[in-house]
Amino acid sequence: MELQIDRERRELKNHGTYSFPVNLSRKKLSSYLSGAFPWHWHDEVELTLVLHGEIDYRVNDSRYLLHRGEGLFCNADALHAGAMSGEIDCEYLSLTFHPRLLSGFEGSVIGKKYVEGIVNKKGLSSILLTSESVWQQAALDSFWQIYGLFQEKPELFELEVQRLLLGIWGELYRHWKDQGPSTTDPEKIQRLRVILSYLHENYGEKITLEDVARQVGLCKSECCRFFKRQMDQPLFEYLLDYRIGRSLPLLQEGSATVAEVASQVGFSNPAYFSKVFRSRMKRSPRAVSYTHLRAHETELHL
């Protein structure tokens, strides 16, 4: 499983339907080829609840290690990504919904006063939800109820889901100011978006630090420092990880050689590609292709 993302890092997946813009899915990080989902954003608000294991969750410039029973509110348009913490897999619920489900019609009092006040709040990108807070536990309990509704699909399914989401939103509206001042700087996040978009659009080509710095009007040294501060990882280490991630579906397809895949994802030297791949994935590129080939042969045999 891999996310479908456009050049702006916007997720292309449909989160429900236009008439009922809500989607709930149960996922495992191990279902992603790289054991992580990449940086992306979408118009919908996302609520996450950890069922088993733990997840290293990033939202803009905030970082959380979510454990079993803990949740997270991720605001609309916020950049976010998630990965395994070490070798520990994570099973979690992801609930996404468009704010218009709460607002009703355009220009409504509910939309202007309560919904837009949170969605358009600069710097409010995420809130950790734990059992240590009464209101947060209430929000998590409502999340569990929504999960039950999606499984059972009772007669009043849509009405009950909307009712529970409005309840969660009411708790968020009452208490979000209690979370303390945000450290998120919208200008820095936009700068980060530009850098990530450039790396993701051009990963198959040769990329120099000068090229990246030019995109955001910084000198090369400050560009490096900025990226490291925001991502807690050197820029070109991130690029290597991204290139390896992009190579995984190509290797699984099995239609290209390892050398061809290496070239497609920006490695001019196949040997270096294999070395980096092993260090990140703990197996060789050929092993990925072979595993996929054997699985396909077994499927044909059956």
Secondary structure, DSSP 4 states (H G I P E B T S, - for coil): ----B-TTSBB-S--S-SSS-EEEEEEEGGGSTTSEEEEEB-SSEEEEEEEEEEEEEEETTEEEEEETT-EEEE-TT--EEEEEBTTB-EEEEEEEE-THHHH-STT-HIIIIIIHHHHT-TT--EEEE-TTSHHHHHHHHHHHHHHHHHHH--TTHHHHHHHHHHHHHHHHHHHGGGG------HHHHHHHHHHHHHHHHHTTS---HHHHHHHHT--HHHHHHHHHHHHSS-HHHHHHHHHHHHHHHHHHH-SS-HHHHHHHTT-S-HHHHHHHHHHHHSS-HHHHHHHHHHHHHHHHH-
